[in-house]
Amino acid sequence: MKSPLDSQYRCLAELKEIEETAFLVERDFGGLPTEVSQLDSAVATKRADLDNAKARSMEAEKKLRATERELKDKEDALFKAEGKMMEVKTNVEYQAATKENLTQKKNKTELEDKILALITELEEQKKALGLVETEFKTYESGMAEKRAVLKVEETKLAEQLRVLVEKRQRLLSTLEPATISNYQKLLTAKKVPVAFAESGKCGSCHMMVRAQIYNEILGQKAVHRCASCTRLLIVPVRAGATSDLSEINLK
Ligand SMILES: [Zn+2]
């Protein structure tokens, strides 16, 4: 003959499974924002590399343009110096003008060499920038894919939680009011509210259960709580052993 509390025990056994699953689902769900922010900060680091490469390229370009302007000034000065050569009247003036002319020519050659070096530098920086840009795009789209996967995972986990909460509510409504109240308090304290009583101990906190209480649990005479962790204690049942009956009871 079944004990009158048989259905309560089966219901609690099923709730135990629900809470254990919910615990894992909530843990995974709670970990998602951290995973997303790790992706974001990885992208931000790569973006900083890209920004640095852009800055270096811009700097090289600026240096080149400034030197080009400087060369233009030197060319003007050289032009003037050459003009002076035409106007010299004395030997002294001729010598001064020649000296000036040579100096300007030397400066011009130096600047031309400098410009050639800067052009090479700029080309290198642009090439490096191109590589960093390509690398960044690949990286960013890879991260975007990972983000999309996390988004799908988030939706999936949220749906699993919704189903678990719904099941919990349905099962809870079939329990005794006092049991419901104890159950909800434990749930609020973020504990799995049900534990198996095994070998005279609470299966969760492993404290001994008084012999008389333990026997009552085995005989399903009353719904008892662990004196130590306050979880509701039930006889161990194999996973799935309760599902046929509870499905029938709940529908
Ligand atoms: Zn306990």
Residues whose N, C-alpha, C, O or C-beta is under 5 A from the ligand:
A	BS01	ZN	C202 S204 C205 H206 C226 S228 C229 T230
